[in-house]
Amino acid sequence: MTGKIKVLIADDHALMREGLRKILEMEEDIVVVGEAVDGLDAVNQARALRPHVVLMDINMPAGGGLAATRAIRRELPDVDVIVLTIHDDEEYVIELVNAGAKGYMLKDVDPSRLVEGIRRVRSGETFIPSSLMTRIFRRLHRRTHEAADQPAVPAPPPSTPPPPQCDSLTERELEILQQIVEGRTNKEIAQALFISEKTVKNHVSNILRKLDLSDRTQAAVYAIRHGLVRVS
């Protein structure tokens, strides 16, 4: 990663925008390129400024942060979105991940964690607190099994196996998927499997390509839904 990380702050509260700007301006490798006051403004500013990362409040007027996240990720796939919110709910996060968000933090996050999240998302990782990731995957796992236990009314077609592209995953890639589901970073995966961090990144890229997914969180959700990993 070279150059400064360009950040757009989108929040309808001026005090929140000012506080975030002050935190980020203390970092030598981060520059705040603009501010947006609502969902529509966030999309327009992202188009004009081409930031690397958007810090997105969800509860904003003019479409809100969720719709803005979808629009930015659809139109500007190189722009990553980190959601800042007061909501700590698994279903809420799943919806945001499906919209394309690469990170999720509560608004009372420690400044050092906020900065860490921006850097990790910019480097190609996702950033969701591990405790919340665990709850998300357990919820998905439970939902999958509850759906499987429901009686057929009327009788459904025979259950289908995982999509064919799952068969192309190697044993090592499945190991990497398991580690991702458990919330580990590339560095932690490398240490656990005794391989280099570069090798981990290559495996993750191959997984995303084979499954036609855009990020690690989507890969983890996909793995849970199709029974490719264990969930404790």
C-alpha atoms as an extended CHARMM CRD file, in Angstrom:
* protein
*
       232  EXT
         1         1  MET       CA              0.0000000000        0.0000000000        0.0000000000  PROA      1               0.0000000000
         2         2  THR       CA              1.5270000000        3.3210000000       -1.0490000000  PROA      2               0.0000000000
         3         3  GLY       CA              0.4440000000        6.9180000000       -0.5470000000  PROA      3               0.0000000000
         4         4  LYS       CA             -2.0960000000        8.2350000000        1.8860000000  PROA      4               0.0000000000
         5         5  ILE       CA             -5.4580000000        6.5980000000        2.4710000000  PROA      5               0.0000000000
         6         6  LYS       CA             -8.1560000000        8.9860000000        1.2660000000  PROA      6               0.0000000000
         7         7  VAL       CA            -11.2130000000        8.9510000000        3.5280000000  PROA      7               0.0000000000
         8         8  LEU       CA            -14.6770000000       10.4270000000        3.0370000000  PROA      8               0.0000000000
         9         9  ILE       CA            -16.7280000000       10.9370000000        6.2180000000  PROA      9               0.0000000000
        10        10  ALA       CA            -20.5060000000       10.5890000000        5.8100000000  PROA      10              0.0000000000
        11        11  ASP       CA            -22.5850000000       11.5180000000        8.8610000000  PROA      11              0.0000000000
        12        12  ASP       CA            -25.4850000000       13.9000000000        9.3470000000  PROA      12              0.0000000000
        13        13  HSD       CA            -24.1600000000       15.1130000000       12.7180000000  PROA      13              0.0000000000
        14        14  ALA       CA            -21.5590000000       17.8730000000       12.4500000000  PROA      14              0.0000000000
        15        15  LEU       CA            -20.0100000000       17.0210000000       15.8250000000  PROA      15              0.0000000000
        16        16  MET       CA            -19.4670000000       13.4190000000       14.7490000000  PROA      16              0.0000000000
        17        17  ARG       CA            -17.8490000000       14.4870000000       11.4890000000  PROA      17              0.0000000000
        18        18  GLU       CA            -15.6090000000       16.9500000000       13.3030000000  PROA      18              0.0000000000
        19        19  GLY       CA            -14.5590000000       14.3520000000       15.8780000000  PROA      19              0.0000000000
        20        20  LEU       CA            -13.7340000000       11.7600000000       13.2380000000  PROA      20              0.0000000000
        21        21  ARG       CA            -11.7720000000       14.2880000000       11.2160000000  PROA      21              0.0000000000
        22        22  LYS       CA             -9.6640000000       15.2680000000       14.2330000000  PROA      22              0.0000000000
        23        23  ILE       CA             -8.8630000000       11.6210000000       14.9770000000  PROA      23              0.0000000000
        24        24  LEU       CA             -7.8840000000       10.8350000000       11.4020000000  PROA      24              0.0000000000
        25        25  GLU       CA             -5.8680000000       14.0030000000       10.8460000000  PROA      25              0.0000000000
        26        26  MET       CA             -3.4740000000       12.8120000000       13.5540000000  PROA      26              0.0000000000
        27        27  GLU       CA             -2.4130000000        9.9100000000       11.3150000000  PROA      27              0.0000000000
        28        28  GLU       CA              0.3560000000       10.5020000000        8.7820000000  PROA      28              0.0000000000
        29        29  ASP       CA             -0.9570000000        7.9190000000        6.3210000000  PROA      29              0.0000000000
        30        30  ILE       CA             -4.6040000000        9.0690000000        6.2880000000  PROA      30              0.0000000000
        31        31  VAL       CA             -6.1480000000       12.1720000000        4.7520000000  PROA      31              0.0000000000
        32        32  VAL       CA             -9.7970000000       13.2610000000        4.9760000000  PROA      32              0.0000000000
        33        33  VAL       CA            -10.7820000000       14.3650000000        1.4760000000  PROA      33              0.0000000000
        34        34  GLY       CA            -14.3620000000       15.3690000000        2.1940000000  PROA      34              0.0000000000
        35        35  GLU       CA            -17.5290000000       15.1780000000        4.2630000000  PROA      35              0.0000000000
        36        36  ALA       CA            -21.0990000000       14.2280000000        3.3680000000  PROA      36              0.0000000000
        37        37  VAL       CA            -24.2570000000       15.0280000000        5.3130000000  PROA      37              0.0000000000
        38        38  ASP       CA            -26.7120000000       12.4420000000        3.9460000000  PROA      38              0.0000000000
        39        39  GLY       CA            -26.9370000000        9.3500000000        1.7710000000  PROA      39              0.0000000000
        40        40  LEU       CA            -27.2910000000       11.1390000000       -1.5620000000  PROA      40              0.0000000000
        41        41  ASP       CA            -24.4580000000       13.5040000000       -0.6840000000  PROA      41              0.0000000000
        42        42  ALA       CA            -22.2620000000       10.5170000000        0.2150000000  PROA      42              0.0000000000
        43        43  VAL       CA            -22.7810000000        8.9510000000       -3.2100000000  PROA      43              0.0000000000
        44        44  ASN       CA            -22.1560000000       12.2340000000       -5.0360000000  PROA      44              0.0000000000
        45        45  GLN       CA            -19.0450000000       13.0000000000       -2.9810000000  PROA      45              0.0000000000
        46        46  ALA       CA            -17.7040000000        9.4920000000       -3.5730000000  PROA      46              0.0000000000
        47        47  ARG       CA            -18.1670000000        9.9550000000       -7.3170000000  PROA      47              0.0000000000
        48        48  ALA       CA            -16.3910000000       13.3070000000       -7.2820000000  PROA      48              0.0000000000
        49        49  LEU       CA            -13.5930000000       12.6160000000       -4.7930000000  PROA      49              0.0000000000
        50        50  ARG       CA            -12.8840000000        8.9090000000       -5.3970000000  PROA      50              0.0000000000
        51        51  PRO       CA            -11.8670000000        8.1620000000       -1.7890000000  PROA      51              0.0000000000
        52        52  HSD       CA            -10.2910000000        4.8630000000       -0.8480000000  PROA      52              0.0000000000
        53        53  VAL       CA            -12.6070000000        4.4440000000        2.1520000000  PROA      53              0.0000000000
        54        54  VAL       CA            -15.9810000000        5.9110000000        3.1330000000  PROA      54              0.0000000000
        55        55  LEU       CA            -16.8600000000        6.0430000000        6.8330000000  PROA      55              0.0000000000
        56        56  MET       CA            -20.6220000000        5.6860000000        6.5520000000  PROA      56              0.0000000000
        57        57  ASP       CA            -23.2700000000        6.4690000000        9.1370000000  PROA      57              0.0000000000
        58        58  ILE       CA            -26.3690000000        4.3780000000        8.5000000000  PROA      58              0.0000000000
        59        59  ASN       CA            -29.0920000000        6.5620000000       10.0030000000  PROA      59              0.0000000000
        60        60  MET       CA            -28.9530000000        9.5160000000        7.6230000000  PROA      60              0.0000000000
        61        61  PRO       CA            -31.6100000000       11.2930000000        5.5650000000  PROA      61              0.0000000000
        62        62  ALA       CA            -31.8710000000       11.2160000000        1.7520000000  PROA      62              0.0000000000
        63        63  GLY       CA            -31.7490000000        7.4690000000        1.2800000000  PROA      63              0.0000000000
        64        64  GLY       CA            -29.6660000000        6.6000000000        4.3140000000  PROA      64              0.0000000000
        65        65  GLY       CA            -26.3400000000        4.8670000000        4.6050000000  PROA      65              0.0000000000
        66        66  LEU       CA            -27.5350000000        1.4130000000        3.5550000000  PROA      66              0.0000000000
        67        67  ALA       CA            -28.7850000000        2.5730000000        0.1610000000  PROA      67              0.0000000000
        68        68  ALA       CA            -25.6900000000        4.7520000000       -0.2380000000  PROA      68              0.0000000000
        69        69  THR       CA            -23.4460000000        1.7730000000        0.5140000000  PROA      69              0.0000000000
        70        70  ARG       CA            -25.1990000000       -0.3080000000       -2.1480000000  PROA      70              0.0000000000
        71        71  ALA       CA            -24.9150000000        2.5040000000       -4.6940000000  PROA      71              0.0000000000
        72        72  ILE       CA            -21.2350000000        3.1850000000       -4.0160000000  PROA      72              0.0000000000
        73        73  ARG       CA            -20.2280000000       -0.4700000000       -4.1050000000  PROA      73              0.0000000000
        74        74  ARG       CA            -22.1860000000       -1.0370000000       -7.3130000000  PROA      74              0.0000000000
        75        75  GLU       CA            -20.9070000000        2.0520000000       -9.1220000000  PROA      75              0.0000000000
        76        76  LEU       CA            -17.4540000000        2.4380000000       -7.5290000000  PROA      76              0.0000000000
        77        77  PRO       CA            -16.1750000000       -1.0480000000       -6.6610000000  PROA      77              0.0000000000
        78        78  ASP       CA            -12.7200000000        0.2940000000       -5.7720000000  PROA      78              0.0000000000
        79        79  VAL       CA            -14.2080000000        2.4140000000       -2.9750000000  PROA      79              0.0000000000
        80        80  ASP       CA            -14.5420000000        0.5110000000        0.3060000000  PROA      80              0.0000000000
        81        81  VAL       CA            -17.2250000000        1.3130000000        2.8790000000  PROA      81              0.0000000000
        82        82  ILE       CA            -16.8830000000        1.0350000000        6.6440000000  PROA      82              0.0000000000
        83        83  VAL       CA            -20.1570000000        1.4160000000        8.5240000000  PROA      83              0.0000000000
        84        84  LEU       CA            -20.2610000000        3.3420000000       11.7900000000  PROA      84              0.0000000000
        85        85  THR       CA            -23.4420000000        2.8000000000       13.7750000000  PROA      85              0.0000000000
        86        86  ILE       CA            -24.9920000000        2.4060000000       17.2110000000  PROA      86              0.0000000000
        87        87  HSD       CA            -26.6110000000       -0.9110000000       16.2200000000  PROA      87              0.0000000000
        88        88  ASP       CA            -25.0390000000       -4.1580000000       17.4440000000  PROA      88              0.0000000000
        89        89  ASP       CA            -27.3410000000       -6.7050000000       15.8290000000  PROA      89              0.0000000000
        90        90  GLU       CA            -26.4030000000       -9.7350000000       13.7270000000  PROA      90              0.0000000000
        91        91  GLU       CA            -29.2240000000       -9.3820000000       11.1940000000  PROA      91              0.0000000000
        92        92  TYR       CA            -28.3460000000       -5.7340000000       10.7110000000  PROA      92              0.0000000000
        93        93  VAL       CA            -24.7170000000       -6.5810000000        9.9880000000  PROA      93              0.0000000000
        94        94  ILE       CA            -25.6610000000       -9.3850000000        7.5810000000  PROA      94              0.0000000000
        95        95  GLU       CA            -27.7540000000       -6.9080000000        5.5980000000  PROA      95              0.0000000000
        96        96  LEU       CA            -24.8420000000       -4.4530000000        5.4750000000  PROA      96              0.0000000000
        97        97  VAL       CA            -22.4010000000       -7.1600000000        4.3760000000  PROA      97              0.0000000000
        98        98  ASN       CA            -24.7990000000       -8.1410000000        1.6060000000  PROA      98              0.0000000000
        99        99  ALA       CA            -24.8710000000       -4.4610000000        0.5980000000  PROA      99              0.0000000000
       100       100  GLY       CA            -21.0960000000       -4.5370000000        0.1880000000  PROA      100             0.0000000000
       101       101  ALA       CA            -19.7560000000       -2.9990000000        3.4030000000  PROA      101             0.0000000000
       102       102  LYS       CA            -16.1750000000       -4.0760000000        4.1450000000  PROA      102             0.0000000000
       103       103  GLY       CA            -16.1250000000       -2.9900000000        7.7720000000  PROA      103             0.0000000000
       104       104  TYR       CA            -18.5170000000       -2.4970000000       10.6650000000  PROA      104             0.0000000000
       105       105  MET       CA            -17.8220000000       -0.5790000000       13.8780000000  PROA      105             0.0000000000
       106       106  LEU       CA            -19.8490000000        0.8610000000       16.6890000000  PROA      106             0.0000000000
       107       107  LYS       CA            -19.6540000000        4.6260000000       17.1020000000  PROA      107             0.0000000000
       108       108  ASP       CA            -18.0300000000        4.2920000000       20.5150000000  PROA      108             0.0000000000
       109       109  VAL       CA            -15.0840000000        2.4140000000       18.9790000000  PROA      109             0.0000000000
       110       110  ASP       CA            -11.6610000000        3.2610000000       20.3740000000  PROA      110             0.0000000000
       111       111  PRO       CA             -9.8330000000        5.6810000000       18.0350000000  PROA      111             0.0000000000
       112       112  SER       CA             -6.9260000000        3.2630000000       17.6310000000  PROA      112             0.0000000000
       113       113  ARG       CA             -9.3170000000        0.5170000000       16.4910000000  PROA      113             0.0000000000
       114       114  LEU       CA            -10.9800000000        2.9140000000       14.0640000000  PROA      114             0.0000000000
       115       115  VAL       CA             -7.6310000000        3.7100000000       12.4690000000  PROA      115             0.0000000000
       116       116  GLU       CA             -6.6850000000        0.0200000000       12.4370000000  PROA      116             0.0000000000
       117       117  GLY       CA             -9.9580000000       -0.8050000000       10.7000000000  PROA      117             0.0000000000
       118       118  ILE       CA             -9.3720000000        1.7760000000        7.9800000000  PROA      118             0.0000000000
       119       119  ARG       CA             -5.8820000000        0.4480000000        7.3180000000  PROA      119             0.0000000000
       120       120  ARG       CA             -6.9910000000       -3.1770000000        7.2440000000  PROA      120             0.0000000000
       121       121  VAL       CA             -9.9050000000       -2.5150000000        4.9160000000  PROA      121             0.0000000000
       122       122  ARG       CA             -7.6310000000       -0.5290000000        2.6190000000  PROA      122             0.0000000000
       123       123  SER       CA             -5.1990000000       -3.4630000000        2.5610000000  PROA      123             0.0000000000
       124       124  GLY       CA             -7.9630000000       -5.7600000000        1.3050000000  PROA      124             0.0000000000
       125       125  GLU       CA             -9.2590000000       -7.2550000000        4.5410000000  PROA      125             0.0000000000
       126       126  THR       CA            -12.6310000000       -6.8890000000        6.1990000000  PROA      126             0.0000000000
       127       127  PHE       CA            -12.9900000000       -5.4450000000        9.6730000000  PROA      127             0.0000000000
       128       128  ILE       CA            -15.7970000000       -6.6740000000       11.9000000000  PROA      128             0.0000000000
       129       129  PRO       CA            -15.2760000000       -7.3250000000       15.6290000000  PROA      129             0.0000000000
       130       130  SER       CA            -14.5400000000      -11.0340000000       16.1010000000  PROA      130             0.0000000000
       131       131  SER       CA            -17.2050000000      -11.3940000000       18.7980000000  PROA      131             0.0000000000
       132       132  LEU       CA            -19.8210000000      -10.0580000000       16.3930000000  PROA      132             0.0000000000
       133       133  MET       CA            -18.5330000000      -12.2480000000       13.5400000000  PROA      133             0.0000000000
       134       134  THR       CA            -18.9870000000      -15.3150000000       15.7420000000  PROA      134             0.0000000000
       135       135  ARG       CA            -22.5830000000      -14.3360000000       16.5160000000  PROA      135             0.0000000000
       136       136  ILE       CA            -23.2870000000      -13.7270000000       12.8250000000  PROA      136             0.0000000000
       137       137  PHE       CA            -22.0110000000      -17.1320000000       11.7810000000  PROA      137             0.0000000000
       138       138  ARG       CA            -23.9020000000      -18.8910000000       14.5630000000  PROA      138             0.0000000000
       139       139  ARG       CA            -27.0720000000      -17.1020000000       13.4800000000  PROA      139             0.0000000000
       140       140  LEU       CA            -26.5370000000      -18.1540000000        9.8530000000  PROA      140             0.0000000000
       141       141  HSD       CA            -25.7200000000      -21.6950000000       10.9040000000  PROA      141             0.0000000000
       142       142  ARG       CA            -28.8470000000      -21.9100000000       13.0670000000  PROA      142             0.0000000000
       143       143  ARG       CA            -30.9970000000      -20.4050000000       10.3320000000  PROA      143             0.0000000000
       144       144  THR       CA            -29.6890000000      -22.9150000000        7.7880000000  PROA      144             0.0000000000
       145       145  HSD       CA            -30.4670000000      -25.8860000000       10.0400000000  PROA      145             0.0000000000
       146       146  GLU       CA            -33.8850000000      -24.5440000000       11.0160000000  PROA      146             0.0000000000
       147       147  ALA       CA            -34.7540000000      -24.1940000000        7.3270000000  PROA      147             0.0000000000
       148       148  ALA       CA            -33.6070000000      -27.7530000000        6.6770000000  PROA      148             0.0000000000
       149       149  ASP       CA            -35.8090000000      -29.0470000000        9.5090000000  PROA      149             0.0000000000
       150       150  GLN       CA            -38.9790000000      -27.3930000000        8.2190000000  PROA      150             0.0000000000
       151       151  PRO       CA            -41.5640000000      -29.8090000000        6.7570000000  PROA      151             0.0000000000
       152       152  ALA       CA            -42.1440000000      -29.4440000000        3.0590000000  PROA      152             0.0000000000
       153       153  VAL       CA            -45.4680000000      -27.8050000000        2.1890000000  PROA      153             0.0000000000
       154       154  PRO       CA            -45.8960000000      -28.8740000000       -0.5170000000  PROA      154             0.0000000000
       155       155  ALA       CA            -43.0400000000      -31.2930000000       -1.1180000000  PROA      155             0.0000000000
       156       156  PRO       CA            -40.0520000000      -29.3080000000       -2.4060000000  PROA      156             0.0000000000
       157       157  PRO       CA            -37.7120000000      -30.4740000000       -5.1310000000  PROA      157             0.0000000000
       158       158  PRO       CA            -34.8310000000      -32.6580000000       -3.9440000000  PROA      158             0.0000000000
       159       159  SER       CA            -32.2250000000      -30.7480000000       -1.9610000000  PROA      159             0.0000000000
       160       160  THR       CA            -29.3020000000      -29.6550000000       -4.0910000000  PROA      160             0.0000000000
       161       161  PRO       CA            -25.6320000000      -30.1030000000       -3.2270000000  PROA      161             0.0000000000
       162       162  PRO       CA            -23.3170000000      -27.1190000000       -2.8190000000  PROA      162             0.0000000000
       163       163  PRO       CA            -22.8110000000      -25.2190000000       -6.0900000000  PROA      163             0.0000000000
       164       164  PRO       CA            -20.3320000000      -26.8440000000       -8.5130000000  PROA      164             0.0000000000
       165       165  GLN       CA            -17.7250000000      -24.1410000000       -7.9440000000  PROA      165             0.0000000000
       166       166  CYS       CA            -17.3070000000      -25.4020000000       -4.3660000000  PROA      166             0.0000000000
       167       167  ASP       CA            -15.7620000000      -28.5830000000       -5.7750000000  PROA      167             0.0000000000
       168       168  SER       CA            -12.8800000000      -26.5610000000       -7.1840000000  PROA      168             0.0000000000
       169       169  LEU       CA            -11.7210000000      -25.4600000000       -3.7270000000  PROA      169             0.0000000000
       170       170  THR       CA             -8.5610000000      -27.2130000000       -2.6050000000  PROA      170             0.0000000000
       171       171  GLU       CA             -8.0670000000      -28.7070000000        0.8440000000  PROA      171             0.0000000000
       172       172  ARG       CA             -5.8040000000      -25.7880000000        1.7380000000  PROA      172             0.0000000000
       173       173  GLU       CA             -8.3970000000      -23.2650000000        0.5620000000  PROA      173             0.0000000000
       174       174  LEU       CA            -11.0130000000      -24.9410000000        2.7460000000  PROA      174             0.0000000000
       175       175  GLU       CA             -8.6010000000      -24.6410000000        5.6690000000  PROA      175             0.0000000000
       176       176  ILE       CA             -8.2270000000      -20.9390000000        4.9150000000  PROA      176             0.0000000000
       177       177  LEU       CA            -12.0240000000      -20.5650000000        4.7660000000  PROA      177             0.0000000000
       178       178  GLN       CA            -12.3210000000      -22.1790000000        8.1840000000  PROA      178             0.0000000000
       179       179  GLN       CA             -9.8110000000      -19.7060000000        9.5750000000  PROA      179             0.0000000000
       180       180  ILE       CA            -11.6650000000      -16.7690000000        8.0040000000  PROA      180             0.0000000000
       181       181  VAL       CA            -14.9310000000      -17.9220000000        9.5740000000  PROA      181             0.0000000000
       182       182  GLU       CA            -13.1790000000      -17.9770000000       12.9380000000  PROA      182             0.0000000000
       183       183  GLY       CA            -12.3360000000      -14.3020000000       12.4690000000  PROA      183             0.0000000000
       184       184  ARG       CA             -8.5770000000      -14.5570000000       11.9960000000  PROA      184             0.0000000000
       185       185  THR       CA             -6.4970000000      -12.0160000000       10.0970000000  PROA      185             0.0000000000
       186       186  ASN       CA             -4.1050000000      -12.9640000000        7.2970000000  PROA      186             0.0000000000
       187       187  LYS       CA             -1.1980000000      -12.7510000000        9.7200000000  PROA      187             0.0000000000
       188       188  GLU       CA             -2.9340000000      -15.0050000000       12.2480000000  PROA      188             0.0000000000
       189       189  ILE       CA             -3.8610000000      -17.5140000000        9.5300000000  PROA      189             0.0000000000
       190       190  ALA       CA             -0.2680000000      -17.5800000000        8.3210000000  PROA      190             0.0000000000
       191       191  GLN       CA              0.9570000000      -18.3160000000       11.8380000000  PROA      191             0.0000000000
       192       192  ALA       CA             -1.6710000000      -21.0040000000       12.4320000000  PROA      192             0.0000000000
       193       193  LEU       CA             -0.9530000000      -22.8400000000        9.1680000000  PROA      193             0.0000000000
       194       194  PHE       CA              2.8140000000      -22.2090000000        9.0850000000  PROA      194             0.0000000000
       195       195  ILE       CA              2.7530000000      -20.4510000000        5.7390000000  PROA      195             0.0000000000
       196       196  SER       CA              3.6490000000      -16.9290000000        4.6470000000  PROA      196             0.0000000000
       197       197  GLU       CA              1.1930000000      -14.0520000000        4.7850000000  PROA      197             0.0000000000
       198       198  LYS       CA              1.6480000000      -13.5990000000        1.0310000000  PROA      198             0.0000000000
       199       199  THR       CA              0.6040000000      -17.2170000000        0.4910000000  PROA      199             0.0000000000
       200       200  VAL       CA             -2.5150000000      -16.6220000000        2.5900000000  PROA      200             0.0000000000
       201       201  LYS       CA             -3.4110000000      -13.5880000000        0.4650000000  PROA      201             0.0000000000
       202       202  ASN       CA             -2.9850000000      -15.6460000000       -2.6980000000  PROA      202             0.0000000000
       203       203  HSD       CA             -5.2570000000      -18.3740000000       -1.3290000000  PROA      203             0.0000000000
       204       204  VAL       CA             -7.9000000000      -15.8190000000       -0.3200000000  PROA      204             0.0000000000
       205       205  SER       CA             -7.7900000000      -14.2780000000       -3.8050000000  PROA      205             0.0000000000
       206       206  ASN       CA             -8.2450000000      -17.7210000000       -5.3600000000  PROA      206             0.0000000000
       207       207  ILE       CA            -11.1940000000      -18.4880000000       -3.0680000000  PROA      207             0.0000000000
       208       208  LEU       CA            -12.9350000000      -15.2320000000       -3.9750000000  PROA      208             0.0000000000
       209       209  ARG       CA            -12.3080000000      -15.7980000000       -7.6820000000  PROA      209             0.0000000000
       210       210  LYS       CA            -13.5920000000      -19.3860000000       -7.6370000000  PROA      210             0.0000000000
       211       211  LEU       CA            -16.7260000000      -18.4920000000       -5.6770000000  PROA      211             0.0000000000
       212       212  ASP       CA            -17.2820000000      -15.2250000000       -7.5820000000  PROA      212             0.0000000000
       213       213  LEU       CA            -17.3190000000      -13.1870000000       -4.3710000000  PROA      213             0.0000000000
       214       214  SER       CA            -15.8690000000       -9.7730000000       -3.6130000000  PROA      214             0.0000000000
       215       215  ASP       CA            -14.5470000000      -10.0140000000       -0.0570000000  PROA      215             0.0000000000
       216       216  ARG       CA            -13.6940000000      -12.2530000000        2.9020000000  PROA      216             0.0000000000
       217       217  THR       CA            -16.9060000000      -11.6250000000        4.7980000000  PROA      217             0.0000000000
       218       218  GLN       CA            -19.0220000000      -12.7140000000        1.8460000000  PROA      218             0.0000000000
       219       219  ALA       CA            -16.8080000000      -15.7980000000        1.5710000000  PROA      219             0.0000000000
       220       220  ALA       CA            -17.3900000000      -16.6350000000        5.2250000000  PROA      220             0.0000000000
       221       221  VAL       CA            -21.1530000000      -16.1960000000        4.9230000000  PROA      221             0.0000000000
       222       222  TYR       CA            -21.1330000000      -18.3290000000        1.7560000000  PROA      222             0.0000000000
       223       223  ALA       CA            -19.1210000000      -21.0520000000        3.5030000000  PROA      223             0.0000000000
       224       224  ILE       CA            -21.6020000000      -21.1910000000        6.3880000000  PROA      224             0.0000000000
       225       225  ARG       CA            -24.6460000000      -21.3070000000        4.1230000000  PROA      225             0.0000000000
       226       226  HSD       CA            -23.2380000000      -24.1540000000        2.0460000000  PROA      226             0.0000000000
       227       227  GLY       CA            -21.8160000000      -26.1900000000        4.9110000000  PROA      227             0.0000000000
       228       228  LEU       CA            -18.1860000000      -25.8420000000        3.8410000000  PROA      228             0.0000000000
       229       229  VAL       CA            -16.8990000000      -25.1470000000        7.3590000000  PROA      229             0.0000000000
       230       230  ARG       CA            -17.5360000000      -26.0810000000       10.9690000000  PROA      230             0.0000000000
       231       231  VAL       CA            -19.2860000000      -23.6410000000       13.2950000000  PROA      231             0.0000000000
       232       232  SER       CA            -18.8570000000      -24.2890000000       16.9930000000  PROA      232             0.0000000000
